[in-house]
Amino acid sequence: MNVPLSLVLALSSLSSILANVMVQDGDYKFPLNDVKQLWDLINHLAEGVSDKDSTISTPLCSSTGLPQVFQPVCDSKDADHVFLRLERIAVRSDECEICVHPACTGC
């Protein structure tokens, strides 16, 4: 299989750009990849829970799967609200990858 060098370089550039996309919520900034991991964790923890919006920070913050970058959110009073806003961004992360969403930077 002979892949053109230009395609390899383009995919490599795209990968590095996406790795630098940051999501901002107030004073907090998180890498988009960590926000996507947060979304996966929220879905995993929400299985079998009827009202996942009630207090999302308690199970998230006690989970060993939570990326360390979110620890300052866990220590804040508005953790539930921050996590819910990040969840909304993660659901539409494709908009973040092209920086359509105003909370996303670094494209």
Backbone torsions as a table, in degrees:
resi	resn	phi	psi	omega
1	MET	NA	123.9	-176.8
2	ASN	-113.4	102.3	-179.2
3	VAL	-93.4	128.2	179.8
4	PRO	-58.6	140.7	-179.3
5	LEU	-58.5	-36.3	-179.0
6	SER	-63.9	-35.9	178.0
7	LEU	-68.1	-42.4	178.4
8	VAL	-61.5	-44.7	179.3
9	LEU	-65.3	-39.7	179.6
10	ALA	-64.4	-44.9	179.0
11	LEU	-66.2	-37.1	177.9
12	SER	-65.0	-42.2	178.5
13	SER	-64.8	-43.7	178.9
14	LEU	-61.2	-42.3	179.8
15	SER	-61.8	-42.8	-179.2
16	SER	-71.5	-32.5	177.2
17	ILE	-66.1	-46.3	-179.0
18	LEU	-64.3	-31.2	179.1
19	ALA	-68.5	-21.5	-178.3
20	ASN	-97.0	-2.0	-179.9
21	VAL	-70.8	129.1	-179.1
22	MET	-115.5	145.6	176.1
23	VAL	-110.2	129.1	-178.6
24	GLN	-115.0	134.4	173.5
25	ASP	-133.5	103.6	-175.8
26	GLY	62.4	-125.3	179.5
27	ASP	-85.4	-6.3	-177.4
28	TYR	-89.7	140.2	173.9
29	LYS	-131.0	133.4	-178.0
30	PHE	-135.0	143.4	173.0
31	PRO	-64.5	140.8	-178.7
32	LEU	-56.3	-38.1	-179.9
33	ASN	-61.7	-36.1	177.4
34	ASP	-70.2	-34.6	177.0
35	VAL	-66.0	-37.0	176.2
36	LYS	-65.8	-39.0	176.1
37	GLN	-64.1	-37.9	176.7
38	LEU	-60.1	-43.7	179.4
39	TRP	-59.7	-44.5	178.1
40	ASP	-61.7	-41.8	180.0
41	LEU	-66.5	-41.6	178.1
42	ILE	-59.8	-45.2	179.1
43	ASN	-62.3	-41.9	179.7
44	HIS	-63.9	-44.7	-178.4
45	LEU	-71.8	-26.2	-176.5
46	ALA	-82.5	-8.6	179.7
47	GLU	-59.7	123.5	178.6
48	GLY	82.4	1.1	178.1
49	VAL	-102.6	126.8	-175.4
50	SER	-78.0	-35.0	-177.1
51	ASP	-121.1	77.4	-175.3
52	LYS	-71.2	-15.6	-179.3
53	ASP	-80.6	-10.5	-173.1
54	SER	-61.2	-63.9	178.6
55	THR	-143.0	85.9	-174.3
56	ILE	-80.2	-26.1	-174.1
57	SER	-69.9	-32.7	-177.6
58	THR	-60.7	-55.0	178.6
59	PRO	-67.7	-33.3	179.5
60	LEU	-64.6	-49.1	-174.8
61	CYS	-69.7	-22.5	177.9
62	SER	-92.7	-2.9	-179.5
63	SER	-81.3	136.5	176.2
64	THR	-73.3	-13.9	-179.9
65	GLY	-84.6	-5.6	-179.0
66	LEU	-73.9	124.3	176.7
67	PRO	-58.5	140.9	-176.6
68	GLN	-56.6	-27.4	-176.8
69	VAL	-60.4	-20.1	-178.6
70	PHE	-91.2	-1.9	-178.0
71	GLN	-57.9	-40.7	176.9
72	PRO	-59.5	-32.6	177.4
73	VAL	-66.4	-42.9	179.6
74	CYS	-59.3	-31.8	-178.7
75	ASP	-82.2	-4.9	-177.0
76	SER	-95.7	161.2	179.2
77	LYS	-72.9	-27.6	-175.9
78	ASP	-101.3	29.3	-176.6
79	ALA	-55.9	-44.6	-178.9
80	ASP	-58.1	-44.2	-177.9
81	HIS	-67.5	-41.6	179.6
82	VAL	-63.3	-46.9	-179.4
83	PHE	-63.2	-37.1	178.1
84	LEU	-66.6	-38.7	177.6
85	ARG	-67.1	-40.7	178.3
86	LEU	-65.3	-35.8	177.2
87	GLU	-61.8	-43.1	179.2
88	ARG	-62.1	-37.5	178.1
89	ILE	-69.1	-42.3	-178.1
90	ALA	-63.0	-34.9	179.4
91	VAL	-60.1	-34.3	-178.4
92	ARG	-116.2	45.0	-174.8
93	SER	-63.4	-21.4	177.4
94	ASP	-61.6	-32.2	176.3
95	GLU	-67.9	-33.1	179.2
96	CYS	-70.2	-38.6	-177.2
97	GLU	-62.5	-25.2	176.1
98	ILE	-110.7	13.1	175.4
99	CYS	57.3	39.1	173.9
100	VAL	-80.5	-35.9	-178.7
101	HIS	-75.4	132.2	-176.5
102	PRO	-65.2	-17.4	179.5
103	ALA	-82.4	-4.3	-174.6
104	CYS	-108.4	135.0	179.5
105	THR	-137.3	165.7	173.9
106	GLY	100.9	11.7	-179.2
107	CYS	-78.0	NA	NA
